[in-house]
Amino acid sequence: MPRKSTTFNAALEPVTSALPASIAASVGDLVARHGYLDWVLGQVMYDLMEISIRQGRVIMKLPRPRMYVAAVKELFEFHGIEGRFDFDDFASRLEAAHIACREVTRSVYMRDSSEPGVVHLVRSPWDPGPGGEQQPEAQRMDAKYVAARKKQVEDAVKAAEKLRTLTDRLLRESHEKRSRPGFDRRSKRR
């Protein structure tokens, strides 16, 4: 019976001191952009719920991407607003961005004793959650890897900003329509 090859590199040792400046800066940029993504998502949700951020923080936690998208679609329906937006693509972009951020924040940074100066990202010893099974056991933390993760986050940010612009416009138009004299909000025709 053939032996299964080992996927973990025994030459890898945890980084116990500060990360190299270029890696730390790249990770910091990615995490900051993901934080901004969360803020934009909150703006959309709270605008649709007609509550403040402070109120939202009390009653909500950020749902998983597909649940977030389903909630936004339901709130669009509730408000009787429609706009052209690819929610399925948006959900995929959000999932990719969340996985990218989780990988750089919940993985273990390791040095390769056989390649000084090379840092690897090793899968977390804990259950990484949805999408975690797609992360390789260990991967080189190089410019190509960081650029791919940053692109995933930036794609989600751009899509979220488009959703926010669309939502703001549709809610503003709906409000203007409702504030016209003679508007009957109980009427099915809006």
Contact map, one row per residue, 1 for C-alpha under 8 A:
1110000000000000000000000000000000000000000000000000000000000000000000000000000000000000000000000000000000000000000000000000000000000000000000000000000000000000000000000000000000000000000000
1111000000000000000000000000000000000000000000000000000000000000000000000000000000000000000000000000000000000000000000000000000000000000000000000000000000000000000000000000000000000000000000
1111100000000000000000000000000000000000000000000000000000000000000000000000000000000000000000000000000000000000000000000000000000000000000000000000000000000000000000000000000000000000000000
0111110000000000000000000000000000000000000000000000000000000000000000000000000000000000000000000000000000000000000000000000000000000000000000000000000000000000000000000000000000000000000000
0011111000000000000000000000000000000000000000000000000000000000000000000000000000000000000000000000000000000000000000000000000000000000000000000000000000000000000000000000000000000000000000
0001111110000000000000000000000000000000000000000000000000000000000000000000000000000000000000000000000000000000000000000000000000000000000000000000000000000000000000000000000000000000000000
0000111110000000000000000000000000000000000000000000000000000000000000000000000000000000000000000000000000000000000000000000000000000000100000000000000000000000000000000000000000000000000000
0000011111000000000000000000000000000000000000000000000000000000000000000000000000000000000000000000000000000000000000000000000000000000110000000000000000000000000000000000000000000000000000
0000011111110000000000000000000000000000000000000000000000000000000000000000000000000000000000000000000000000000000000000000000000000000010000000000000000000000000000000000000000000000000000
0000000111111000000000000000000000000000000000000000000000000000000000000000000000000000000000000000000000000000000000000000000000000000000000000000000000000000000000000000000000000000000000
0000000011111000000000000000000000000000000000000000000000000000000000000000000000000000000000000000000000000001110000000000000000000000000000000000000000000000000000000000000000000000000000
0000000011111100000000000000000000000000000000000000000000000000000000000000000000000000000000000000000000000111100000010000000000000000000000000000000000000000000000000000000000000000000000
0000000001111110000000000000000000000000000000000000000000000000000000000000000000000000000000000000000000000111100000000000000000000000000000000000000000000000000000000000000000000000000000
0000000000011111000000000000000000000000000000000000000000000000000000000000000000000000000000000000000000011110000000000000000000000000000000000000000000000000000000000000000000000000000000
0000000000001111111000000000000000000000000000000000000000000000000000000000000000000000000000000000000000001110000000000000000000000000000000000000000000000000000000000000000000000000000000
0000000000000111110000000000000000000000000000000000000000000000000000000000000000000000000000000000000000000000000000000000000000000000000000000000000000000000000000000000000000000000000000
0000000000000011111000000000000000000000000000000000000000000000000000000000000000000000000000000000000000000000000000000000000000000000000000000000000000000000000000000000000000000000000000
0000000000000011111100000000000000000000000000000000000000000000000000000000000000000000000000000000000000000000000000000000000000000000000000000000000000000000000000000000000000000000000000
0000000000000010111110110000000000000000000000000000000000000000000000000000000000000000000000000000000000000000000000000000000000000000000000000000000000000000000000000000000000000000000000
0000000000000000011111110000000000000000000000000000000000000000000000000000000000000000000000000000000000000000000000000000000000000000000000000000000000000000000000000000000000000000000000
0000000000000000001111111000000000000000000000000000000000000000000000000000000000000000000000000000000000000000000000000000000000000000000000000000000000000000000000000000000000000000000000
0000000000000000000111111100000000000000000000000000000000000000000000000000000000000000000000000000000000000000000000000000000000000000000000000000000000000000000000000000000000000000000000
0000000000000000001111111110000000000000000000000000000000000000000000000000000000000000000000000000000000000000000000000000000000000000000010000000000000000000000000000000000000000000000000
0000000000000000001111111111000000000000000000000000000000000000000000000000000000000000000000000000000000000000000000000000000000000000000000000000000000000000000000000000000000000000000000
0000000000000000000011111111100000000000000000000000000000000000000000000000000000000000000000000000000000000000000000000000000000000000000000000000000000000000000000000000000000000000000000
0000000000000000000001111111110000000000000000000000000000000000000000000000000000000000000000000000000000000000000000000000000000000000000000000100000000000000000000000000000000000000000000
0000000000000000000000111111111000000000000000000000000000000000000000000000000000000000000000000000000100000000000000000000000000000000000000000100000000000000000000000000000000000000000000
0000000000000000000000011111111100000000000000000000000000000000000000000000000000000000000000000000000000000000000000000000000000000000000000000000000000000000000000000000000000000000000000
0000000000000000000000001111111110000000000000000000000000000000000000000000000000000000000000000000000000000000000000000000000000000000000000000000000000000000000000000000000000000000000000
0000000000000000000000000111111111000000000000000000000000000000000000000000000000000000000000000000100000000000000000000000000000000000000000000000110010000000000000000000000000000000000000
0000000000000000000000000011111111100000000000000000000000000000000000000000000000000000000000000000100000000000000000000000000000000000000000000000000000000000000000000000000000000000000000
0000000000000000000000000001111111110000000000000000000000000000000000000000000000000000000000000000000000000000000000000000000000000000000000000000000000000000000000000000000000000000000000
0000000000000000000000000000111111111000000000000000000000000000000000000000000000000000000000000000000000000000000000000000000000000000000000000000000011001000000000000000000000000000000000
0000000000000000000000000000011111111100000000000000000000000000000000000000000000000000000000001100100000000000000000000000000000000000000000000000000010001000000000000000000000000000000000
0000000000000000000000000000001111111110000000000000000000000000000000000000000000000000000000000000000000000000000000000000000000000000000000000000000000000000000000000000000000000000000000
0000000000000000000000000000000111111111000000000000000000000000000000000000000000000000000000000000000000000000000000000000000000000000000000000000000000001000000000000000000000000000000000
0000000000000000000000000000000011111111100000000000000000000000000000000000000000000000000000000000000000000000000000000000000000000000000000000000000010011001000000000000000000000000000000
0000000000000000000000000000000001111111110000000000000000000100000000000000000000000000000000000000000000000000000000000000000000000000000000000000000000000000000000000000000000000000000000
0000000000000000000000000000000000111111111000000000000000000000000000000000000000000000000000000000000000000000000000000000000000000000000000000000000000000000000000000000000000000000000000
0000000000000000000000000000000000011111111100000000000000000000000000000000000000000000000000000000000000000000000000000000000000000000000000000000000000001001100100000000000000000000000000
0000000000000000000000000000000000001111111110000000000000000000000000000000000000000000000000000000000000000000000000000000000000000000000000000000000000000001000100000000000000000000000000
0000000000000000000000000000000000000111111111000000100000000100000000000000000000000000000000000000000000000000000000000000000000000000000000000000000000000000000000000000000000000000000000
0000000000000000000000000000000000000011111111100000100000000000000000000000000000000000000000000000000000000000000000000000000000000000000000000000000000000000000100000000000000000000000000
0000000000000000000000000000000000000001111111110000000000000000000000000000000000000000000000000000000000000000000000000000000000000000000000000000000000000000001100110000000000000000000000
0000000000000000000000000000000000000000111111111000000000000000000000010000000000000000000000000000000000000000000000000000000000000000000000000000000000000000000000000000000000000000000000
0000000000000000000000000000000000000000011111111111100100000000000000000000000000000000000000000000000000000000000000000000000000000000000000000000000000000000000000000000000000000000000000
0000000000000000000000000000000000000000001111111111000000000000000000000000000000000000000000000000000000000000000000000000000000000000000000000000000000000000000000010000000000000000000000
0000000000000000000000000000000000000000000111111110000000000000000000010011000000000000000000000000000000000000000000000000000000000000000000000000000000000000000000100010000000000000000000
0000000000000000000000000000000000000000000011111110000000000000000000000010000000000000000000000000000000000000000000000000000000000000000000000000000000000000000000000000000000000000000000
0000000000000000000000000000000000000000000001111111000000000000000000000000000000000000000000000000000000000000000000000000000000000000000000000000000000000000000000000000000000000000000000
0000000000000000000000000000000000000000000001111111101100000000000000000000000000000000000000000000000000000000000000000000000000000000000000000000000000000000000000000000000000000000000000
0000000000000000000000000000000000000000000001100111111100000000000000000000000000000000000000000000000000000000000000000000000000000000000000000000000000000000000000000000000000000000000000
0000000000000000000000000000000000000000011001000011111110000000000000000000000000000000000000000000000000000000000000000000000000000000000000000000000000000000000000000000000000000000000000
0000000000000000000000000000000000000000000000000001111111000000000000000000000000000000000000000000000000000000000000000000000000000000000000000000000000000000000000000000000000000000000000
0000000000000000000000000000000000000000000000000011111111100000000000000000000000000000000000000000000000000000000000000000000000000000000000000000000000000000000000000000000000000000000000
0000000000000000000000000000000000000000000001000011111111110000000000000000000000000000000000000000000000000000000000000000000000000000000000000000000000000000000000000000000000000000000000
0000000000000000000000000000000000000000000000000000111111111000000000000000000000000000000000000000000000000000000000000000000000000000000000000000000000000000000000000000000000000000000000
0000000000000000000000000000000000000000000000000000011111110000000000000000000000000000000000000000000000000000000000000000000000000000000000000000000000000000000000000000000000000000000000
0000000000000000000000000000000000000000000000000000001111111000000000000000000000000000000000000000000000000000000000000000000000000000000000000000000000000000000000000000000000000000000000
0000000000000000000000000000000000000000000000000000000111111100000000000000000000000000000000000000000000000000000000000000000000000000000000000000000000000000000000000000000000000000000000
0000000000000000000000000000000000000000000000000000000010111110000000000000000000000000000000000000000000000000000000000000000000000000000000000000000000000000000000000000000000000000000000
0000000000000000000000000000000000000100010000000000000000011111000100000000000000000000000000000000000000000000000000000000000000000000000000000000000000000000000000000000000000000000000000
0000000000000000000000000000000000000000000000000000000000001111101100000000000000000000000000000000000000000000000000000000000000000000000000000000000000000000000000000000000000000000000000
0000000000000000000000000000000000000000000000000000000000000111111100000000000000000000000000100000000000000000000000000000000000000000000000000000000000000000000000000000000000000000000000
0000000000000000000000000000000000000000000000000000000000000011111110000000000000000000001101100000000000000000000000000000000000000000000000000000000000000000000000000000000000000000000000
0000000000000000000000000000000000000000000000000000000000000001111111000000000000000000001000100000000000000000000000000000000000000000000000000000000000000000000000000000000000000000000000
0000000000000000000000000000000000000000000000000000000000000011111111100000000000000000000000000000000000000000000000000000000000000000000000000000000000000000000000000000000000000000000000
0000000000000000000000000000000000000000000000000000000000000111111111110000000000000000000000000000000000000000000000000000000000000000000000000000000000000000000000000000000000000000000000
0000000000000000000000000000000000000000000000000000000000000000111111111000000000000010011000000000000000000000000000000000000000000000000000000000000000000000000000000000000000000000000000
0000000000000000000000000000000000000000000000000000000000000000011111111100000000000000000000000000000000000000000000000000000000000000000000000000000000000000000000000000000000000000000000
0000000000000000000000000000000000000000000000000000000000000000001111111110000000000000000000000000000000000000000000000000000000000000000000000000000000000000000000000000000000000000000000
0000000000000000000000000000000000000000000010010000000000000000000111111111000000000000000000000000000000000000000000000000000000000000000000000000000000000000000000000000000000000000000000
0000000000000000000000000000000000000000000000000000000000000000000011111111100000000000000000000000000000000000000000000000000000000000000000000000000000000000000000000000000000000000000000
0000000000000000000000000000000000000000000000000000000000000000000001111111110000000000000000000000000000000000000000000000000000000000000000000000000000000000000000000000000000000000000000
0000000000000000000000000000000000000000000000011000000000000000000000111111111000000000000000000000000000000000000000000000000000000000000000000000000000000000000000000000000000000000000000
0000000000000000000000000000000000000000000000010000000000000000000000011111111111000000000000000000000000000000000000000000000000000000000000000000000000000000000000000000000000000000000000
0000000000000000000000000000000000000000000000000000000000000000000000001111111111000000000000000000000000000000000000000000000000000000000000000000000000000000000000000000000000000000000000
0000000000000000000000000000000000000000000000000000000000000000000000000111111110000000000000000000000000000000000000000000000000000000000000000000000000000000000000000000000000000000000000
0000000000000000000000000000000000000000000000000000000000000000000000000011111110000000000000000000000000000000000000000000000000000000000000000000000000000000000000000000000000000000000000
0000000000000000000000000000000000000000000000000000000000000000000000000001111111000000000000000000000000000000000000000000000000000000000000000000000000000000000000000000000000000000000001
0000000000000000000000000000000000000000000000000000000000000000000000000001111111100000000000000000000000000000000000000000000000000000000000000000000000000000000000000110010000000000000000
0000000000000000000000000000000000000000000000000000000000000000000000000001100111110000000000000000000000000000000000000000000000000000000000000000000000000000000000000100000000000000000000
0000000000000000000000000000000000000000000000000000000000000000000000000000000011111000000000000000000000000000000000000000000000000000000000000000000000000000000001000100000000000000000000
0000000000000000000000000000000000000000000000000000000000000000000000000000000001111100000000000000000000000000000000000000000000000000000000000000000000000000000000000000000000000000000000
0000000000000000000000000000000000000000000000000000000000000000000000000000000000111110000000000000000000000000000000000000000000000000000000000000000000000000001000000000000000000000000000
0000000000000000000000000000000000000000000000000000000000000000000000000000000000011111110000000000000000000000000000000000000000000000000000000000000000000000000000000000000000000000000000
0000000000000000000000000000000000000000000000000000000000000000000010000000000000001111111000000000000000000000000000000000000000000000000000000000000000000000000000000000000000000000000000
0000000000000000000000000000000000000000000000000000000000000000000000000000000000000111111100000000000000000000000000000000000000000000000000000000000000000000000000000000000000000000000000
0000000000000000000000000000000000000000000000000000000000000000000000000000000000000111111110000000000000000000000000000000000000000000000000000000000000000000000000000000000000000000000000
0000000000000000000000000000000000000000000000000000000000000000000010000000000000000111111111000000000000000000000000000000000000000000000000000000000000010011000000000000000000000000000000
0000000000000000000000000000000000000000000000000000000000000000110010000000000000000011111111100000000000000000000000000000000000000000000000000000000000000000000000000000000000000000000000
0000000000000000000000000000000000000000000000000000000000000000100000000000000000000001111111110000000000000000000000000000000000000000000000000000000000000000000000000000000000000000000000
0000000000000000000000000000000000000000000000000000000000000000000000000000000000000000111111111000000000000000000000000000000000000000000000000000000110110010000000000000000000000000000000
0000000000000000000000000000000000000000000000000000000000000000100000000000000000000000011111111100000000000000000000000000000000000000000000000000000010010000000000000000000000000000000000
0000000000000000000000000000000000000000000000000000000000000001110000000000000000000000001111111110000000000000000000000000000000000000000000000000000000000000000000000000000000000000000000
0000000000000000000000000000000000000000000000000000000000000000000000000000000000000000000111111111000000000000000000000000000000000000000000000000000110000000000000000000000000000000000000
0000000000000000000000000000000001000000000000000000000000000000000000000000000000000000000011111111100000000000000000000000000000000000000000000000100111010000000000000000000000000000000000
0000000000000000000000000000000001000000000000000000000000000000000000000000000000000000000001111111110000000000000000000000000000000000000000000000000010000000000000000000000000000000000000
0000000000000000000000000000000000000000000000000000000000000000000000000000000000000000000000111111111000000000000000000000000000110000000000000000000000000000000000000000000000000000000000
0000000000000000000000000000000000000000000000000000000000000000000000000000000000000000000000011111111100000000000000000000000000000000000000000000110110000000000000000000000000000000000000
0000000000000000000000000000011001000000000000000000000000000000000000000000000000000000000000001111111110000000000000000000000000000000000000000000100010000000000000000000000000000000000000
0000000000000000000000000000000000000000000000000000000000000000000000000000000000000000000000000111111111100000000000000000000100000000000000000000000000000000000000000000000000000000000000
0000000000000000000000000000000000000000000000000000000000000000000000000000000000000000000000000011111111100000000000000010000000000010000000000000000000000000000000000000000000000000000000
0000000000000000000000000010000000000000000000000000000000000000000000000000000000000000000000000001111111100000000000001000000000000000000000000000000000000000000000000000000000000000000000
0000000000000000000000000000000000000000000000000000000000000000000000000000000000000000000000000000111111100000000000000000000000000000000000000000000000000000000000000000000000000000000000
0000000000000000000000000000000000000000000000000000000000000000000000000000000000000000000000000000011111110000000000000011000100000000000000000000000000000000000000000000000000000000000000
0000000000000000000000000000000000000000000000000000000000000000000000000000000000000000000000000000011111111000000000001111100000000000000000000000000000000000000000000000000000000000000000
0000000000000100000000000000000000000000000000000000000000000000000000000000000000000000000000000000000001111100000000001111000000000000000000000000000000000000000000000000000000000000000000
0000000000000110000000000000000000000000000000000000000000000000000000000000000000000000000000000000000000111110000000111100000000000000000000000000000000000000000000000000000000000000000000
0000000000011110000000000000000000000000000000000000000000000000000000000000000000000000000000000000000000011111000000111100000000000000000000000000000000000000000000000000000000000000000000
0000000000011110000000000000000000000000000000000000000000000000000000000000000000000000000000000000000000001111101111110000000000000000000000000000000000000000000000000000000000000000000000
0000000000111000000000000000000000000000000000000000000000000000000000000000000000000000000000000000000000000111111111110000000000000000000000000000000000000000000000000000000000000000000000
0000000000111000000000000000000000000000000000000000000000000000000000000000000000000000000000000000000000000011111100000000000000000000000000000000000000000000000000000000000000000000000000
0000000000100000000000000000000000000000000000000000000000000000000000000000000000000000000000000000000000000001111100000000000000000000000000000000000000000000000000000000000000000000000000
0000000000000000000000000000000000000000000000000000000000000000000000000000000000000000000000000000000000000011111111000000000000000000000000000000000000000000000000000000000000000000000000
0000000000000000000000000000000000000000000000000000000000000000000000000000000000000000000000000000000000000011111111000000000000000000000000000000000000000000000000000000000000000000000000
0000000000000000000000000000000000000000000000000000000000000000000000000000000000000000000000000000000000000011001111100000000000000000000000000000000000000000000000000000000000000000000000
0000000000000000000000000000000000000000000000000000000000000000000000000000000000000000000000000000000000000011001111110000000000000000000110000000000000000000000000000000000000000000000000
0000000000000000000000000000000000000000000000000000000000000000000000000000000000000000000000000000000000001111000011111000000000000000000111000000000000000000000000000000000000000000000000
0000000000010000000000000000000000000000000000000000000000000000000000000000000000000000000000000000000000001111000001111100000000000000011110000000000000000000000000000000000000000000000000
0000000000000000000000000000000000000000000000000000000000000000000000000000000000000000000000000000000100111100000000111110000000000000011110000000000000000000000000000000000000000000000000
0000000000000000000000000000000000000000000000000000000000000000000000000000000000000000000000000000000000111100000000011111000000000001111000000000000000000000000000000000000000000000000000
0000000000000000000000000000000000000000000000000000000000000000000000000000000000000000000000000000001001110000000000001111100000000011110000000000000000000000000000000000000000000000000000
0000000000000000000000000000000000000000000000000000000000000000000000000000000000000000000000000000000001110000000000000111111100000000000000000000000000000000000000000000000000000000000000
0000000000000000000000000000000000000000000000000000000000000000000000000000000000000000000000000000000000100000000000000011111000000000000000000000000000000000000000000000000000000000000000
0000000000000000000000000000000000000000000000000000000000000000000000000000000000000000000000000000000000000000000000000001111100000000000000000000000000000000000000000000000000000000000000
0000000000000000000000000000000000000000000000000000000000000000000000000000000000000000000000000000000000000000000000000001111110010000000000000000000000000000000000000000000000000000000000
0000000000000000000000000000000000000000000000000000000000000000000000000000000000000000000000000000010001000000000000000001011111111000000000000000000000000000000000000000000000000000000000
0000000000000000000000000000000000000000000000000000000000000000000000000000000000000000000000000000000000000000000000000000001111110000000000000000000000000000000000000000000000000000000000
0000000000000000000000000000000000000000000000000000000000000000000000000000000000000000000000000000000000000000000000000000000111111000000000000000000000000000000000000000000000000000000000
0000000000000000000000000000000000000000000000000000000000000000000000000000000000000000000000000010000000000000000000000000000111111110000000000000000000000000000000000000000000000000000000
0000000000000000000000000000000000000000000000000000000000000000000000000000000000000000000000000010000000000000000000000000001111111110000000000000000000000000000000000000000000000000000000
0000000000000000000000000000000000000000000000000000000000000000000000000000000000000000000000000000000000000000000000000000000101111111000000000000000000000000000000000000000000000000000000
0000000000000000000000000000000000000000000000000000000000000000000000000000000000000000000000000000000000000000000000000000000000111111000000000000000000000000000000000000000000000000000000
0000000000000000000000000000000000000000000000000000000000000000000000000000000000000000000000000000001000000000000000000010000000111111100000000000000000000000000000000000000000000000000000
0000000000000000000000000000000000000000000000000000000000000000000000000000000000000000000000000000000000000000000000000110000000001111111000000000000000000000000000000000000000000000000000
0000001100000000000000000000000000000000000000000000000000000000000000000000000000000000000000000000000000000000000000000110000000000011111000000000000000000000000000000000000000000000000000
0000000110000000000000000000000000000000000000000000000000000000000000000000000000000000000000000000000000000000000000011110000000000001111100000000000000000000000000000000000000000000000000
0000000000000000000000000000000000000000000000000000000000000000000000000000000000000000000000000000000000000000000000011100000000000001111110000000000000000000000000000000000000000000000000
0000000000000000000000000000000000000000000000000000000000000000000000000000000000000000000000000000000000000000000001111000000000000000011111001000000000000000000000000000000000000000000000
0000000000000000000000100000000000000000000000000000000000000000000000000000000000000000000000000000000000000000000001111000000000000000001111101100000000000000000000000000000000000000000000
0000000000000000000000000000000000000000000000000000000000000000000000000000000000000000000000000000000000000000000000100000000000000000000111111100000000000000000000000000000000000000000000
0000000000000000000000000000000000000000000000000000000000000000000000000000000000000000000000000000000000000000000000000000000000000000000011111110000000000000000000000000000000000000000000
0000000000000000000000000000000000000000000000000000000000000000000000000000000000000000000000000000000000000000000000000000000000000000000001111111000000000000000000000000000000000000000000
0000000000000000000000000000000000000000000000000000000000000000000000000000000000000000000000000000000000000000000000000000000000000000000111111111100000000000000000000000000000000000000000
0000000000000000000000000110000000000000000000000000000000000000000000000000000000000000000000000000000000000000000000000000000000000000000011111111110000000000000000000000000000000000000000
0000000000000000000000000000000000000000000000000000000000000000000000000000000000000000000000000000000000000000000000000000000000000000000000111111111000000000000000000000000000000000000000
0000000000000000000000000000000000000000000000000000000000000000000000000000000000000000000000000000000000000000000000000000000000000000000000011111111100000000000000000000000000000000000000
0000000000000000000000000000010000000000000000000000000000000000000000000000000000000000000000001001100000000000000000000000000000000000000000001111111110000000000000000000000000000000000000
0000000000000000000000000000010000000000000000000000000000000000000000000000000000000000000000000001000000000000000000000000000000000000000000000111111111000000000000000000000000000000000000
0000000000000000000000000000000000000000000000000000000000000000000000000000000000000000000000000000000000000000000000000000000000000000000000000011111111100000000000000000000000000000000000
0000000000000000000000000000000000000000000000000000000000000000000000000000000000000000000010011001000000000000000000000000000000000000000000000001111111110000000000000000000000000000000000
0000000000000000000000000000010011001000000000000000000000000000000000000000000000000000000011011101100000000000000000000000000000000000000000000000111111111000000000000000000000000000000000
0000000000000000000000000000000010000000000000000000000000000000000000000000000000000000000000001000000000000000000000000000000000000000000000000000011111111100000000000000000000000000000000
0000000000000000000000000000000000000000000000000000000000000000000000000000000000000000000010000000000000000000000000000000000000000000000000000000001111111110000000000000000000000000000000
0000000000000000000000000000000000001000000000000000000000000000000000000000000000000000010011001000000000000000000000000000000000000000000000000000000111111111000000000000000000000000000000
0000000000000000000000000000000011011001000000000000000000000000000000000000000000000000000000000000000000000000000000000000000000000000000000000000000011111111100000000000000000000000000000
0000000000000000000000000000000000000000000000000000000000000000000000000000000000000000000000000000000000000000000000000000000000000000000000000000000001111111110000000000000000000000000000
0000000000000000000000000000000000000000000000000000000000000000000000000000000000000000010010000000000000000000000000000000000000000000000000000000000000111111111000000000000000000000000000
0000000000000000000000000000000000001001100000000000000000000000000000000000000000000000010000000000000000000000000000000000000000000000000000000000000000011111111100000000000000000000000000
0000000000000000000000000000000000000001000000000000000000000000000000000000000000000000000000000000000000000000000000000000000000000000000000000000000000001111111110000000000000000000000000
0000000000000000000000000000000000000000000000000000000000000000000000000000000000000000000000000000000000000000000000000000000000000000000000000000000000000111111111000000000000000000000000
0000000000000000000000000000000000000000000100000000000000000000000000000000000000001000000000000000000000000000000000000000000000000000000000000000000000000011111111100000000000000000000000
0000000000000000000000000000000000000001101100000000000000000000000000000000000000000000000000000000000000000000000000000000000000000000000000000000000000000001111111110000000000000000000000
0000000000000000000000000000000000000000000000000000000000000000000000000000000000000000000000000000000000000000000000000000000000000000000000000000000000000000111111111000000000000000000000
0000000000000000000000000000000000000000000000000000000000000000000000000000000000100000000000000000000000000000000000000000000000000000000000000000000000000000011111111100000000000000000000
0000000000000000000000000000000000000000000100010000000000000000000000000000000000000000000000000000000000000000000000000000000000000000000000000000000000000000001111111110000000000000000000
0000000000000000000000000000000000000000000100100000000000000000000000000000000000000000000000000000000000000000000000000000000000000000000000000000000000000000000111111111000000000000000000
0000000000000000000000000000000000000000000000000000000000000000000000000000000000000000000000000000000000000000000000000000000000000000000000000000000000000000000011111111100000000000000000
0000000000000000000000000000000000000000000000000000000000000000000000000000000011100000000000000000000000000000000000000000000000000000000000000000000000000000000001111111110000000000000000
0000000000000000000000000000000000000000000000010000000000000000000000000000000010000000000000000000000000000000000000000000000000000000000000000000000000000000000000111111111000000000000000
0000000000000000000000000000000000000000000000000000000000000000000000000000000000000000000000000000000000000000000000000000000000000000000000000000000000000000000000011111111100000000000000
0000000000000000000000000000000000000000000000000000000000000000000000000000000000000000000000000000000000000000000000000000000000000000000000000000000000000000000000001111111110000000000000
0000000000000000000000000000000000000000000000000000000000000000000000000000000010000000000000000000000000000000000000000000000000000000000000000000000000000000000000000111111111000000000000
0000000000000000000000000000000000000000000000000000000000000000000000000000000000000000000000000000000000000000000000000000000000000000000000000000000000000000000000000011111111100000000000
0000000000000000000000000000000000000000000000000000000000000000000000000000000000000000000000000000000000000000000000000000000000000000000000000000000000000000000000000001111111110000000000
0000000000000000000000000000000000000000000000000000000000000000000000000000000000000000000000000000000000000000000000000000000000000000000000000000000000000000000000000000111111110010000000
0000000000000000000000000000000000000000000000000000000000000000000000000000000000000000000000000000000000000000000000000000000000000000000000000000000000000000000000000000011111110011100000
0000000000000000000000000000000000000000000000000000000000000000000000000000000000000000000000000000000000000000000000000000000000000000000000000000000000000000000000000000001111111010000000
0000000000000000000000000000000000000000000000000000000000000000000000000000000000000000000000000000000000000000000000000000000000000000000000000000000000000000000000000000000111111110000000
0000000000000000000000000000000000000000000000000000000000000000000000000000000000000000000000000000000000000000000000000000000000000000000000000000000000000000000000000000000000111110000000
0000000000000000000000000000000000000000000000000000000000000000000000000000000000000000000000000000000000000000000000000000000000000000000000000000000000000000000000000000000000011111000000
0000000000000000000000000000000000000000000000000000000000000000000000000000000000000000000000000000000000000000000000000000000000000000000000000000000000000000000000000000000011111111100000
0000000000000000000000000000000000000000000000000000000000000000000000000000000000000000000000000000000000000000000000000000000000000000000000000000000000000000000000000000000001000111111000
0000000000000000000000000000000000000000000000000000000000000000000000000000000000000000000000000000000000000000000000000000000000000000000000000000000000000000000000000000000001000011111101
0000000000000000000000000000000000000000000000000000000000000000000000000000000000000000000000000000000000000000000000000000000000000000000000000000000000000000000000000000000000000001111100
0000000000000000000000000000000000000000000000000000000000000000000000000000000000000000000000000000000000000000000000000000000000000000000000000000000000000000000000000000000000000001111111
0000000000000000000000000000000000000000000000000000000000000000000000000000000000000000000000000000000000000000000000000000000000000000000000000000000000000000000000000000000000000000111111
0000000000000000000000000000000000000000000000000000000000000000000000000000000000000000000000000000000000000000000000000000000000000000000000000000000000000000000000000000000000000000001111
0000000000000000000000000000000000000000000000000000000000000000000000000000000100000000000000000000000000000000000000000000000000000000000000000000000000000000000000000000000000000000101111
